[in-house]
Amino acid sequence: MHFHDNQRKVDYVLAYHYRKRGAHLGQGSPGHSLAVVSNGETGKERRAGGPGDIELGPLDALEEERREQRDEFEHNLMAAGLELEKDLESKSQGSVFVRIHAPWQVLAREAEFLKIKVPTKKMYEIKAGGSIAKTFNAILQKLSSPLQPRVPEHNNNRMKNLSYPFSREKMYLYNIQEKDTFFDNATRSRIVHEILKRTACSRANNTMGINSLIANNIYEAAYPLHDGEYDSPGDDMNDRKLLYQEWARYGVFYKFQPIDLIRKYFGEKIGLYFAWLGLYTSFLIPSSVTGVIVFLYGCATIEEDIPSKEMCDQHNAFTMCPLCDKSCDYWNLSSACGTARASHLFDNPATVFFSIFMALWATMFLENWKRLQMRLGYFWDLTGIEEEEERSQEHSRPEYETKVREKMLKESGKLVVQKLDANSAEDDEDDEDKLSWRDRFPGYLMNFASILFMIALTFSIVFGVIVYRITTAAALSLNKATRSNVRVTVTATAVIINLVVILILDEIYGAVAKWLTKIEVPKTEQTFEERLILKAFLLKFVNAYSPIFYVAFFKGRFVGRPGSYVYVFDGYRMEECAPGGCLMELCIQLSIIMLGKQLIQNNIFEIGVPKLKKLFRKLKDETEPGESDPDHSKRPEQWDLDYSLEPYTGLTPEYMEMIIQFGFVTLFVASFPLAPVFALLNNVIEVRLDAKKFVTELRRPDAVRTKDIGIWFDILSGIGKFSVIINAFVIAVTSDFIPRLVYQYSYSHNGTLHGFVNHTLSFFNVSQLKEGTQPENSHFDQEVQFCRFKDYREPPWAPNPYEFSKQYWSVLSARLAFVIIFQNLVMFLSVLVDWMIPDIPTDISDQIKKEKSLLVDFFLKEEHEKVKLADEPTQRSQGGGDRSRRSRAASSAPSGRSQPGSIASSGSQHTNV
């Protein structure tokens, strides 16, 4: 964790791979392997030339150029005040780690420049509100104490330090006991990273920042160090080890997350992600309980469901029309008894209530997240972060700089490039985008065309699966042995195919979205991230939900009727819903895709793939040619251990996984009330899985200050509103809820559902079947004159046979009315909930006001103390004989008292004088 002097702390590490010109250069002995390159000090530098040097080849020239660029960049870092240390390049090739230390002067300068808030000497008590609230909080804390992680409380719930942006002129405000520990490791690495991002290198085409140098392969990696090993033996404790023991193990799944420690170690951006994930997981508990109650209600009332009893009654003997041409026979509706009974588990009146509940649940979750975000912002001192301050820390991306350079080279030749080299700093600070819409138009056009193509590809695959279902059903119907299980076999295999395709396309679409965003050439990393998120979400949303939308809203709607079926291909009819409706199939589709995505992505992609990558990298390092390292037998340094970890690539995959799951939980919850239960079980594991990944498998990320979760909140809000419309249509169109209501209150003779099944089945005269479509070798028990099919159509003996009946139009109007009423009612209730719950908690709002007032008082008091300390030496040197000065000081006392907030300090100061 330190330089070889065991004094200066390593705040950041740059890693690169070198290859020397000579194949066999003299090896440095272990005692001469260190090259300290720091301000005001000299170390054992490598020699510029020697007998081992040979004539430069193409690869040697490239390596020499990179070495010169690294030398210049490191020289510029030292000019900025940083201190560097690295090992000598003693082998013919290998990896070198440049250790960077930021001395106090640099930390103080940059902290002031970045407006980093640090704690002052003043602490104050946070009032918990009234006596009832205090008593309730005390009881709650006592009950939840076994669930609390055993970590020191960095943000005491009762006491809080006043924070103020660091200023070198106001050092007396801060409680600086030791300069080395005043800034924690995350803040120190953040300061160094800001210097690295803005340091230029003129040899590399005036490249600005470490990200550009990594993109050009001048350096391989840049990362801050972890705080030691997480599994080290002994009692010595560091934050990483503490996080592992109390957070990143599956054995502590029942405990709350130590959010303050996560934020301290990883920064605010990652801290907010885990806070959001924790709140989302806890909110899934009430929705899971309600979903289980709804499911149990369906189980309890299954014997009382009149339509399924009528369907299962063999005495009714509804003879149904064949499901396919030629090979399919007539069949009894009672043979679909099992499907009808299973459909009632999810298609019952309780699902309507659950849909309304889940829409309000989504609103409550988002409102509570806004409140928690404000609370964390207050405790983490994020309330003062402004957009201008965030934008000032944004630097241009390397690809953007390259594109601008190419454009200027084309326009004005090398003169402009030289001018750009000379004025790079001003150019980087200029917020104006130097690429016009003409420069970006090819990228935008490619984006538009590619996204349309990807969406069309997804729809084509869904259509391909539909064709598979139709052809497989027809093929299995030819065989007597498989005829009875056709629907189950086709549904299960088709869903598994859909799942595999979704998982494969998810990975492809993630890579495509990244490539499309790169060719847009966004200027800053934040813009790049937002555009990447939007593209990836759009493609993955369409990919995950297309098969489900098809089953919910399109399957069985375009079948036609007996004698006039709609055919996909010659002899292959469009597929129909099961006799109990499409809701059961929608439930199967949703459950298998949701569970499959969670199990496979969590177990294979998130656990297996990183382990395989680590193993591959280890094998590569072992088989890499090179001289033996004399220090190899020693215990590896922390920078070596961290270099072997996976690089941190951002939070987008973690958020995306949870957002897609949020869609499964809210969008089609009317068809699958158990979705929140499976989401909860997944998330309990997901929290610890992500925690373990961040603590043990990834290099330490740079601490990033941010006050919210950004564009993800807008996506969540959009899904919540969209879910209201989707659930309204699922209940109205996919389920039998509306047809049952219409029958019960408009057509039933006794106000019950007796006769509902007969009411929904239309008649067809089998003599009107087209030639060549009649069942061949029918084995039906009796001669069939009329068969039944599910639709609202006039009977063959009516004046307009097979036209839509009056009941059809009644049900359709009722469905549309229900959609309008349900949507407006739920939207109104959501707005009401939004209005009733304030975005900023009242106690936090009061504390922010109180903190401002306390800060002013503390500031004035410290100013007077500073004046008093400055005056005391003067008074002592002059002695007690200067009566005139004392009389002047006394005469100024009234003016001091006239200033509000400074009476006591002024009075005491003049009394002492």
ZAMARGU-4260 file (C-alpha; in steps of 0.2 Angstrom, whole numbers, plus 5000, padded with zeros to 4 digits):
<rodrens>
0) 5000/5000/5000 | 5015/5011/5001 | 5031/5016/4992 | 5047/5007/4996 | 5050/5020/5010
5) 5035/5013/5019 | 5030/5032/5022 | 5021/5038/5006 | 5004/5030/5002 | 5001/5023/4985
10) 4985/5033/4979 | 4985/5027/4961 | 4993/5014/4949 | 4997/5015/4931 | 5002/4998/4922
15) 5010/4995/4905 | 5018/4981/4896 | 5036/4985/4889 | 5047/4976/4877 | 5065/4980/4875
20) 5075/4982/4859 | 5088/4969/4863 | 5083/4951/4866 | 5096/4949/4880 | 5099/4965/4890
25) 5108/4964/4906 | 5097/4960/4921 | 5096/4971/4935 | 5100/4964/4952 | 5087/4964/4965
30) 5095/4978/4974 | 5095/4989/4959 | 5077/4986/4953 | 5069/5001/4960 | 5068/5018/4951
35) 5060/5032/4961 | 5054/5046/4950 | 5048/5059/4961 | 5049/5078/4964 | 5066/5083/4971
40) 5072/5066/4972 | 5083/5055/4961 | 5083/5036/4960 | 5092/5023/4950 | 5086/5027/4933
45) 5088/5015/4918 | 5102/5019/4906 | 5097/5027/4889 | 5108/5016/4879 | 5120/5001/4881
50) 5129/4987/4872 | 5113/4977/4872 | 5105/4990/4860 | 5102/4985/4842 | 5095/4993/4827
55) 5077/4998/4828 | 5064/4987/4819 | 5045/4992/4816 | 5039/4985/4833 | 5054/4992/4841
60) 5051/5009/4834 | 5033/5008/4840 | 5038/5003/4857 | 5051/5017/4858 | 5038/5030/4853
65) 5027/5023/4867 | 5041/5024/4880 | 5044/5042/4875 | 5026/5046/4877 | 5025/5038/4894
70) 5041/5048/4899 | 5033/5064/4894 | 5016/5060/4903 | 5025/5055/4919 | 5036/5071/4918
75) 5020/5081/4916 | 5012/5072/4931 | 5027/5077/4942 | 5026/5094/4936 | 5008/5094/4943
80) 5015/5090/4960 | 5013/5071/4960 | 5026/5059/4966 | 5030/5043/4956 | 5039/5027/4959
85) 5041/5012/4948 | 5053/4997/4945 | 5067/4996/4933 | 5063/4987/4916 | 5076/4974/4920
90) 5069/4960/4909 | 5068/4959/4890 | 5049/4961/4892 | 5036/4962/4906 | 5024/4973/4916
95) 5028/4989/4925 | 5018/4997/4938 | 5020/5016/4940 | 5014/5020/4958 | 5008/5038/4961
100) 5007/5047/4978 | 4999/5064/4980 | 5007/5074/4994 | 4997/5086/5005 | 5000/5101/4994
105) 4993/5093/4979 | 4978/5086/4989 | 4974/5103/4996 | 4975/5112/4980 | 4964/5099/4970
110) 4952/5097/4984 | 4949/5116/4984 | 4948/5116/4965 | 4935/5101/4965 | 4925/5109/4979
115) 4926/5093/4989 | 4916/5095/5005 | 4925/5089/5021 | 4920/5089/5039 | 4923/5104/5050
120) 4926/5104/5069 | 4908/5108/5072 | 4896/5093/5076 | 4878/5095/5080 | 4864/5083/5085
125) 4850/5077/5073 | 4833/5078/5081 | 4822/5063/5077 | 4806/5073/5078 | 4792/5071/5092
130) 4793/5059/5107 | 4782/5046/5098 | 4794/5046/5083 | 4809/5044/5095 | 4800/5030/5104
135) 4796/5021/5088 | 4813/5023/5081 | 4821/5016/5097 | 4809/5001/5097 | 4813/4998/5078
140) 4832/4999/5081 | 4831/4987/5096 | 4821/4974/5085 | 4832/4976/5070 | 4848/4975/5079
145) 4852/4957/5074 | 4850/4962/5056 | 4862/4976/5057 | 4880/4974/5050 | 4893/4975/5063
150) 4903/4990/5056 | 4908/5006/5064 | 4895/5019/5060 | 4903/5032/5048 | 4887/5043/5048
155) 4880/5042/5066 | 4861/5044/5066 | 4861/5056/5080 | 4877/5067/5077 | 4883/5074/5061
160) 4898/5085/5056 | 4895/5101/5047 | 4903/5100/5030 | 4911/5114/5020 | 4920/5114/5003
165) 4939/5113/5007 | 4949/5129/5006 | 4967/5132/5010 | 4963/5149/5016 | 4951/5142/5029
170) 4961/5128/5036 | 4956/5133/5054 | 4939/5127/5050 | 4943/5109/5049 | 4949/5096/5061
175) 4965/5091/5053 | 4974/5080/5066 | 4985/5070/5053 | 4987/5076/5035 | 4990/5059/5029
180) 4973/5052/5035 | 4962/5068/5033 | 4957/5063/5015 | 4951/5045/5015 | 4958/5033/5001
185) 4943/5035/4990 | 4945/5054/4990 | 4964/5053/4987 | 4962/5042/4972 | 4948/5053/4965
190) 4959/5068/4966 | 4973/5059/4957 | 4962/5052/4944 | 4956/5070/4940 | 4974/5075/4938
195) 4977/5060/4926 | 4962/5065/4916 | 4967/5082/4912 | 4986/5080/4910 | 4991/5081/4892
200) 5004/5072/4882 | 5010/5082/4866 | 5020/5067/4859 | 5004/5057/4858 | 4995/5070/4846
205) 4992/5081/4861 | 4981/5068/4869 | 4972/5074/4884 | 4971/5062/4899 | 4975/5044/4904
210) 4959/5037/4896 | 4966/5043/4879 | 4983/5035/4883 | 4975/5018/4888 | 4964/5019/4872
215) 4980/5021/4862 | 4989/5006/4871 | 5002/5017/4879 | 4996/5011/4896 | 4987/4995/4899
220) 4977/5000/4915 | 4975/5014/4928 | 4967/5010/4944 | 4966/5014/4963 | 4972/5001/4975
225) 4961/4990/4986 | 4963/4993/5005 | 4973/4976/5007 | 4967/4958/5005 | 4949/4953/5009
230) 4954/4936/5015 | 4970/4939/5024 | 4973/4929/5040 | 4974/4938/5057 | 4964/4951/5066
235) 4971/4966/5056 | 4955/4974/5048 | 4953/4986/5033 | 4937/4992/5025 | 4938/4979/5011
240) 4939/4965/5023 | 4925/4972/5034 | 4914/4974/5018 | 4918/4956/5014 | 4914/4949/5031
245) 4898/4959/5034 | 4891/4962/5016 | 4899/4951/5002 | 4896/4934/5009 | 4880/4924/5006
250) 4880/4919/5024 | 4875/4937/5029 | 4860/4938/5016 | 4848/4942/5030 | 4857/4958/5036
255) 4855/4976/5030 | 4868/4983/5019 | 4882/4994/5027 | 4877/5008/5014 | 4888/5021/5022
260) 4904/5010/5022 | 4900/5005/5004 | 4899/5024/4999 | 4915/5027/5009 | 4924/5013/5000
265) 4917/5014/4982 | 4910/5031/4981 | 4893/5039/4979 | 4888/5032/4962 | 4890/5014/4968
270) 4883/5018/4985 | 4867/5024/4977 | 4865/5009/4966 | 4866/4997/4981 | 4854/5008/4991
275) 4842/5008/4976 | 4844/4989/4975 | 4841/4987/4993 | 4825/4997/4993 | 4819/4988/4978
280) 4822/4971/4986 | 4813/4977/5002 | 4798/4984/4993 | 4796/4967/4984 | 4792/4959/5001
285) 4774/4966/5002 | 4771/4964/4984 | 4776/4945/4986 | 4765/4943/5001 | 4750/4950/4991
290) 4754/4940/4976 | 4755/4924/4986 | 4738/4928/4994 | 4730/4931/4976 | 4737/4914/4970
295) 4730/4905/4986 | 4714/4914/4983 | 4714/4906/4966 | 4718/4889/4973 | 4704/4891/4987
300) 4691/4895/4974 | 4695/4883/4960 | 4681/4871/4966 | 4668/4885/4966 | 4672/4891/4948
305) 4657/4888/4938 | 4664/4889/4920 | 4678/4877/4924 | 4666/4865/4932 | 4655/4866/4916
310) 4670/4863/4905 | 4675/4848/4915 | 4657/4841/4915 | 4657/4826/4903 | 4638/4826/4902
315) 4638/4843/4893 | 4648/4835/4879 | 4653/4851/4869 | 4659/4844/4852 | 4673/4855/4846
320) 4679/4858/4829 | 4696/4851/4823 | 4711/4860/4828 | 4720/4857/4811 | 4715/4851/4794
325) 4714/4833/4789 | 4724/4824/4803 | 4714/4832/4818 | 4698/4825/4824 | 4683/4832/4833
330) 4686/4832/4851 | 4676/4835/4868 | 4679/4851/4877 | 4679/4841/4894 | 4697/4834/4888
335) 4704/4852/4891 | 4698/4851/4909 | 4715/4853/4917 | 4719/4868/4907 | 4703/4877/4912
340) 4706/4873/4931 | 4724/4879/4930 | 4718/4895/4921 | 4707/4900/4936 | 4723/4901/4947
345) 4728/4916/4938 | 4712/4922/4929 | 4701/4927/4944 | 4694/4943/4951 | 4708/4945/4963
350) 4720/4948/4949 | 4711/4964/4945 | 4714/4970/4963 | 4732/4964/4961 | 4735/4974/4945
355) 4729/4990/4954 | 4739/4986/4969 | 4755/4984/4959 | 4752/5000/4949 | 4751/5009/4966
360) 4766/4999/4972 | 4777/5005/4958 | 4772/5023/4962 | 4775/5021/4980 | 4792/5013/4977
365) 4798/5028/4966 | 4792/5040/4978 | 4801/5032/4993 | 4817/5031/4982 | 4816/5050/4979
370) 4814/5052/4998 | 4829/5040/5002 | 4839/5048/4989 | 4837/5065/4997 | 4840/5057/5014
375) 4857/5050/5008 | 4861/5066/4999 | 4859/5075/5015 | 4870/5063/5025 | 4883/5061/5011
380) 4884/5080/5008 | 4877/5079/4990 | 4864/5092/4992 | 4876/5106/4986 | 4882/5097/4970
385) 4876/5108/4955 | 4875/5103/4937 | 4889/5116/4932 | 4900/5108/4945 | 4897/5091/4938
390) 4900/5097/4920 | 4916/5105/4925 | 4923/5088/4930 | 4918/5080/4913 | 4932/5078/4900
395) 4931/5075/4882 | 4932/5056/4877 | 4948/5050/4867 | 4937/5046/4852 | 4929/5063/4851
400) 4946/5071/4852 | 4952/5060/4838 | 4937/5064/4827 | 4939/5083/4830 | 4958/5082/4826
405) 4954/5073/4809 | 4941/5085/4805 | 4953/5100/4808 | 4966/5091/4798 | 4955/5089/4783
410) 4949/5107/4784 | 4965/5117/4787 | 4980/5106/4786 | 4994/5104/4798 | 4994/5122/4804
415) 4978/5120/4813 | 4984/5104/4821 | 4999/5113/4827 | 4988/5127/4834 | 4977/5113/4842
420) 4992/5106/4850 | 4997/5123/4857 | 4980/5127/4864 | 4973/5110/4869 | 4969/5115/4887
425) 4958/5130/4881 | 4950/5118/4868 | 4946/5105/4881 | 4938/5118/4893 | 4927/5124/4879
430) 4910/5117/4881 | 4905/5120/4863 | 4903/5104/4852 | 4916/5105/4838 | 4907/5092/4828
435) 4892/5098/4818 | 4876/5088/4813 | 4884/5085/4796 | 4899/5077/4805 | 4887/5066/4815
440) 4874/5063/4802 | 4882/5046/4795 | 4883/5040/4813 | 4865/5045/4817 | 4859/5037/4800
445) 4868/5021/4804 | 4861/5021/4822 | 4843/5023/4815 | 4845/5009/4802 | 4854/4997/4813
450) 4841/4999/4827 | 4827/4996/4815 | 4836/4981/4808 | 4838/4974/4825 | 4820/4976/4830
455) 4815/4968/4813 | 4827/4954/4817 | 4818/4951/4834 | 4801/4951/4826 | 4807/4939/4813
460) 4813/4927/4826 | 4797/4928/4835 | 4788/4924/4819 | 4800/4910/4816 | 4795/4902/4833
465) 4777/4904/4828 | 4780/4895/4812 | 4789/4881/4822 | 4774/4880/4834 | 4762/4878/4820
470) 4772/4865/4810 | 4776/4855/4825 | 4758/4855/4831 | 4753/4849/4814 | 4767/4835/4814
475) 4763/4829/4831 | 4744/4828/4827 | 4748/4815/4814 | 4754/4802/4827 | 4741/4795/4839
480) 4754/4793/4853 | 4759/4811/4853 | 4742/4818/4849 | 4736/4820/4867 | 4751/4830/4873
485) 4753/4842/4857 | 4749/4858/4866 | 4760/4855/4881 | 4775/4849/4871 | 4773/4863/4858
490) 4771/4877/4871 | 4786/4871/4882 | 4798/4868/4868 | 4794/4885/4860 | 4796/4894/4876
495) 4813/4886/4879 | 4818/4891/4861 | 4812/4909/4865 | 4823/4909/4881 | 4839/4903/4872
500) 4836/4916/4858 | 4833/4930/4871 | 4849/4926/4880 | 4860/4925/4865 | 4852/4941/4857
505) 4855/4950/4874 | 4873/4948/4873 | 4873/4953/4854 | 4862/4968/4857 | 4873/4974/4871
510) 4889/4974/4860 | 4879/4982/4846 | 4872/4996/4857 | 4890/5000/4862 | 4896/5000/4844
515) 4882/5011/4838 | 4885/5023/4853 | 4904/5024/4848 | 4900/5029/4830 | 4889/5043/4836
520) 4905/5050/4845 | 4898/5058/4860 | 4909/5071/4868 | 4909/5066/4887 | 4908/5050/4896
525) 4891/5055/4904 | 4883/5058/4887 | 4890/5042/4880 | 4883/5032/4895 | 4866/5040/4893
530) 4865/5036/4875 | 4871/5018/4877 | 4858/5015/4891 | 4844/5021/4880 | 4849/5010/4865
535) 4853/4995/4875 | 4837/4996/4885 | 4826/4998/4869 | 4834/4983/4861 | 4834/4972/4876
540) 4816/4977/4880 | 4810/4973/4863 | 4820/4956/4864 | 4814/4951/4881 | 4795/4956/4879
545) 4791/4952/4860 | 4786/4934/4863 | 4776/4939/4878 | 4767/4953/4869 | 4763/4941/4855
550) 4755/4928/4867 | 4746/4942/4877 | 4738/4952/4862 | 4740/4943/4846 | 4739/4925/4848
555) 4722/4918/4843 | 4715/4935/4837 | 4718/4932/4818 | 4713/4914/4817 | 4697/4916/4807
560) 4683/4903/4809 | 4679/4885/4803 | 4677/4886/4784 | 4686/4902/4783 | 4703/4900/4792
565) 4718/4911/4790 | 4733/4901/4784 | 4751/4905/4787 | 4757/4893/4773 | 4747/4881/4763
570) 4739/4869/4775 | 4745/4877/4791 | 4733/4888/4800 | 4736/4902/4812 | 4737/4895/4830
575) 4723/4897/4842 | 4723/4900/4861 | 4719/4885/4873 | 4700/4882/4877 | 4704/4891/4894
580) 4711/4906/4885 | 4728/4912/4882 | 4731/4919/4900 | 4738/4902/4906 | 4750/4901/4891
585) 4755/4919/4894 | 4759/4914/4912 | 4770/4899/4907 | 4779/4910/4894 | 4782/4924/4907
590) 4788/4912/4921 | 4800/4902/4911 | 4808/4917/4902 | 4809/4927/4919 | 4816/4912/4929
595) 4827/4907/4915 | 4835/4924/4912 | 4838/4926/4931 | 4845/4908/4934 | 4856/4907/4918
600) 4862/4925/4918 | 4866/4925/4937 | 4874/4908/4938 | 4883/4906/4921 | 4886/4924/4915
605) 4889/4933/4932 | 4898/4919/4941 | 4905/4907/4928 | 4911/4919/4915 | 4922/4930/4927
610) 4930/4914/4934 | 4934/4908/4917 | 4942/4925/4912 | 4952/4925/4928 | 4958/4907/4925
615) 4962/4911/4907 | 4972/4927/4912 | 4981/4916/4925 | 4986/4903/4913 | 4991/4916/4900
620) 5003/4924/4913 | 5010/4907/4918 | 5014/4903/4900 | 5020/4920/4894 | 5039/4919/4890
625) 5051/4930/4900 | 5065/4929/4912 | 5062/4923/4930 | 5059/4936/4942 | 5071/4936/4957
630) 5057/4943/4968 | 5044/4931/4962 | 5045/4920/4978 | 5041/4936/4988 | 5023/4940/4994
635) 5015/4949/4979 | 5012/4967/4981 | 4994/4975/4981 | 4996/4982/4964 | 5000/4965/4957
640) 4985/4957/4965 | 4973/4971/4959 | 4981/4970/4941 | 4975/4952/4940 | 4957/4957/4944
645) 4944/4961/4931 | 4943/4979/4926 | 4927/4989/4932 | 4916/4993/4917 | 4902/5002/4924
650) 4885/4999/4932 | 4875/4998/4916 | 4874/4979/4916 | 4868/4978/4934 | 4855/4992/4932
655) 4849/4984/4915 | 4846/4967/4923 | 4836/4974/4937 | 4826/4986/4926 | 4821/4971/4914
660) 4816/4962/4930 | 4806/4977/4936 | 4797/4976/4919 | 4792/4957/4922 | 4786/4962/4939
665) 4775/4976/4934 | 4770/4975/4915 | 4761/4957/4915 | 4758/4955/4934 | 4740/4952/4930
670) 4744/4935/4922 | 4758/4930/4934 | 4755/4936/4952 | 4770/4926/4958 | 4782/4936/4948
675) 4787/4947/4963 | 4790/4931/4974 | 4803/4925/4961 | 4810/4942/4959 | 4813/4944/4978
680) 4821/4927/4979 | 4833/4932/4965 | 4837/4949/4972 | 4842/4942/4989 | 4855/4932/4980
685) 4859/4946/4968 | 4863/4959/4981 | 4877/4947/4988 | 4882/4942/4971 | 4885/4960/4966
690) 4893/4964/4982 | 4905/4949/4981 | 4910/4954/4963 | 4914/4972/4968 | 4924/4967/4983
695) 4933/4951/4977 | 4933/4950/4958 | 4934/4968/4952 | 4948/4981/4953 | 4943/4996/4964
700) 4932/5008/4954 | 4936/5027/4954 | 4925/5036/4967 | 4912/5046/4957 | 4901/5059/4966
705) 4883/5060/4959 | 4867/5065/4968 | 4855/5053/4959 | 4854/5037/4948 | 4852/5048/4932
710) 4842/5042/4917 | 4838/5025/4926 | 4824/5034/4936 | 4816/5041/4921 | 4816/5023/4913
715) 4808/5016/4929 | 4795/5029/4929 | 4791/5026/4911 | 4789/5007/4914 | 4778/5011/4929
720) 4766/5021/4918 | 4767/5009/4904 | 4762/4995/4915 | 4745/5002/4919 | 4740/5002/4901
725) 4748/4984/4898 | 4738/4977/4913 | 4722/4985/4908 | 4723/4977/4891 | 4729/4960/4899
730) 4713/4960/4910 | 4702/4966/4896 | 4708/4957/4881 | 4718/4942/4887 | 4708/4936/4902
735) 4689/4931/4903 | 4686/4944/4916 | 4676/4955/4905 | 4666/4942/4896 | 4661/4934/4912
740) 4655/4951/4919 | 4645/4955/4903 | 4637/4938/4904 | 4633/4938/4922 | 4625/4955/4922
745) 4617/4956/4904 | 4613/4938/4898 | 4612/4926/4913 | 4595/4921/4919 | 4599/4920/4937
750) 4614/4932/4939 | 4627/4918/4940 | 4639/4911/4928 | 4629/4895/4924 | 4629/4893/4905
755) 4644/4904/4902 | 4654/4891/4893 | 4639/4888/4881 | 4637/4906/4879 | 4655/4909/4873
760) 4654/4894/4860 | 4647/4897/4842 | 4640/4883/4831 | 4647/4878/4814 | 4639/4866/4801
765) 4652/4853/4797 | 4645/4851/4780 | 4652/4868/4776 | 4670/4863/4779 | 4681/4866/4764
770) 4685/4851/4753 | 4700/4842/4759 | 4700/4850/4777 | 4688/4837/4784 | 4695/4825/4797
775) 4701/4809/4789 | 4696/4792/4797 | 4686/4801/4811 | 4685/4790/4826 | 4673/4801/4835
780) 4660/4791/4845 | 4645/4799/4836 | 4640/4807/4820 | 4644/4826/4820 | 4632/4838/4812
785) 4637/4854/4821 | 4654/4857/4830 | 4658/4872/4842 | 4671/4885/4842 | 4676/4899/4854
790) 4669/4915/4847 | 4654/4926/4847 | 4646/4923/4830 | 4629/4920/4823 | 4623/4902/4821
795) 4622/4893/4804 | 4603/4895/4804 | 4603/4914/4807 | 4599/4926/4793 | 4618/4931/4793
800) 4627/4915/4797 | 4644/4917/4805 | 4644/4936/4806 | 4649/4944/4823 | 4634/4943/4835
805) 4627/4956/4846 | 4636/4948/4861 | 4653/4951/4852 | 4650/4970/4851 | 4643/4971/4869
810) 4659/4962/4875 | 4671/4973/4864 | 4663/4989/4870 | 4664/4983/4888 | 4682/4979/4886
815) 4686/4996/4879 | 4676/5004/4893 | 4686/4994/4906 | 4703/4999/4899 | 4698/5018/4899
820) 4691/5017/4917 | 4705/5006/4924 | 4718/5017/4916 | 4711/5033/4922 | 4707/5027/4940
825) 4724/5020/4942 | 4733/5035/4935 | 4723/5046/4947 | 4727/5035/4962 | 4745/5036/4957
830) 4745/5055/4955 | 4736/5056/4972 | 4750/5045/4980 | 4763/5055/4972 | 4755/5071/4979
835) 4753/5064/4996 | 4771/5059/4998 | 4783/5073/4998 | 4799/5071/4988 | 4809/5078/5002
840) 4806/5071/5020 | 4801/5085/5032 | 4815/5081/5045 | 4828/5082/5031 | 4821/5098/5024
845) 4822/5106/5042 | 4840/5099/5045 | 4846/5106/5029 | 4840/5124/5034 | 4847/5121/5052
850) 4864/5116/5045 | 4865/5132/5034 | 4861/5142/5050 | 4874/5133/5060 | 4887/5134/5047
855) 4885/5153/5047 | 4886/5154/5066 | 4901/5142/5066 | 4910/5152/5052 | 4908/5168/5061
860) 4914/5161/5077 | 4929/5153/5069 | 4933/5170/5060 | 4933/5179/5077 | 4944/5166/5085
865) 4956/5168/5071 | 4956/5187/5074 | 4959/5184/5092 | 4974/5172/5090 | 4981/5184/5077
870) 4980/5199/5089 | 4987/5190/5105 | 5005/5190/5099 | 5004/5209/5095 | 4996/5213/5112
875) 5010/5203/5121 | 5024/5212/5111 | 5017/5229/5115 | 5014/5225/5134 | 5001/5233/5145
880) 5007/5251/5143 | 4997/5256/5127 | 4982/5263/5135 | 4976/5272/5119 | 4975/5255/5109
885) 4965/5248/5123 | 4953/5262/5123 | 4951/5261/5104 | 4947/5242/5106 | 4934/5245/5119
890) 4926/5259/5109 | 4924/5247/5095 | 4914/5234/5106 | 4896/5241/5102 | 4899/5239/5083
895) 4904/5221/5086 | 4888/5218/5096 | 4877/5226/5082 | 4881/5211/5071 | 4869/5197/5073
900) 4877/5180/5078 | 4893/5188/5084 | 4889/5196/5100 | 4897/5183/5112 | 4913/5181/5102
905) 4915/5199/5100 | 4912/5203/5118 | 4924/5189/5124 | 4937/5195/5112 | 4937/5213/5119
910) 4936/5207/5137 | 4952/5197/5134 | 4961/5212/5127
</rodrens>
